[in-house]
Amino acid sequence: MNKFLSFSIFLFGLVSLQSCIPDPVSTDEQRAKDIKKIEQYLEDNNLVAQSTASGLHYIIEEPGTGGNPNINSQVTVKYKGYLLSGDVFDETGDTPVTFALKNLILGWQEGIPLLQKGGKGTFFLTSELGYGRNGAGSIPGNSPLIFEIELVNF
């Protein structure tokens, strides 16, 4: 009987504690918040971008030539990634790097095929298209991201 009472108290405490933890924001709600932040950034910086149904916003500075990569392509790129605050979290500089497109974040999988070889664009990603709720390294969770990408080759 004593073990049952102890277990009941433990279970009640656990349930009570769980009810104090706020429900996480739904994916749709987070996407809407991120889009609002991206659109505010674009307005504040006098930028005009196109957008897709997923929430990706993009500006193609140079379209490039010679066709577009697909999800199965190996892409060679130069890039700079930063937060809406302007804090840079990663960049290649002048040295291009090669990746399998299918292994990259969703925003790159959707955005890079909008470029052709030699093309350059700026991509504004909702957190869902980037690193999501958890973030990665110095990127906080639920962070919209900006990537300047040059598609060197594929």
N, C-alpha and C positions, 0 to 999 in steps of 0.2 A: 504494500500500500504506500509506503514511504517513497519508493522509487517512482511509482505512478504519479504521486503528488509533485515530486521534484521534476519529472519529465513534463508534466502539465504546466508548471510554472515556467520552465524553460521554453516550452512551445509558445505559451502566451506572450512571453517577453520577446521572442523572436518575431512573432506576428505583429506585435505592437511596434517593434523597431522597424520592420519592413514598411508599415503604414506611414512612417515618418519620412521615408526616402521618396523624394518627388519622382513622379513618372517622367521617364525621358521623353523628350520632344519627338514626335513622329517624324519619319523621313520626309513626308510632304511638308510638314510645318517647318522643318529645318531648311529644306530646299527653298521655301518661300522667303524665309529670313535671309538666306544667303543671296538670293536673287535681288532682294531689296538692297542689301549692302553693295552688291556688284553694281547695280544700276545707280546707286548714289555715288559710288566711286567714279563711274563713267561720267556722270553729270558734273561732279566736282572738278574733273580733269578735262572737261569739254571734249569727250571722246564719243564717237558713235560706233556702236558695235552691232553685229547681227547676232541672233540667238537661235538656239535649237530647242526642241521640245524638252530635252533633258535639263535645260538650264545653262548649258554652255553658251557663253558669250564670246565672240571672237571678232578680231580685226585682221584682215589679210593685208599686209603692207606690200608684199610682192608675191604674186601667185606662183611664180616659177613656171617651168615648162617640162614636158616629157611624161605626163601621166601622174597618177596619184598612187601612193602605196595602199595596201589593204591590210587587214588584220594579221595576215600571215607574213608580212614583209619584215625584213631586217631593216631598220631605219637608222641612218647616221645623222645625228643632229648636233647643233650647238644650242644651248639654252641657258636661260636665267630664270630662276623661280623665286618669287617673293610673295609676301603677305600683302594685304590691302594697306597695311601701315607703311609699306615700302621696305620692310626688313627682308633682306635677301637671305634665303636659306640654302640655296644651292645654285651653282653655275659652272659651266664648262670653260668659260673664257674662249680662247681661240682654238682650243683643241676639241674637235668633234668626238663624240662617243657613239657607239652602235648598240642598239637594243633590239630584241624581238618585240615588235609592237604589241603582240598578244599578251606579253608579260608586264605591260605597263599599266598605270592607273587609267581608269575609264575615260577621264578627260583627254588624255593623250590618245587613247584608242579612237576617240571620236574626232578630235581636233586635227591630228597630224594628217589623216587622209584628205583633209580640206586643202592641203598644200601639195604642190608638185615639186620636183627636184629643183633646188635653189630658192624655193619659196620661203617667205618669212611671215610670221603672224604672231599676234598676241592673243592669248587664250585666258579667259576668266572662268575659273572652275568653281562650281558650288562644292561644298565639303564632301558631298556624296560622290562627286566625280574625282575627288582628290583622295584624301586620307581619312575621311569619315569622322566618326565620333571620337576615335582614339588618337588621331593625329599620328605623327611619326617624327622621331628625333626632336628637332627644335620647332616643329610645326604643331601648334596646339590643336586639340580636337575641335571639330566643327568650324574649321577655318576655310573660308573661300581663298582661292589661290590665283596668282597671276603667273603665267609662263610666257616669256618671249622665246619663240622657237624658230630656228632656221633649219629646214630640211635639206641637209647637204647631199644626201644620196639615199637610195633604197634599192 
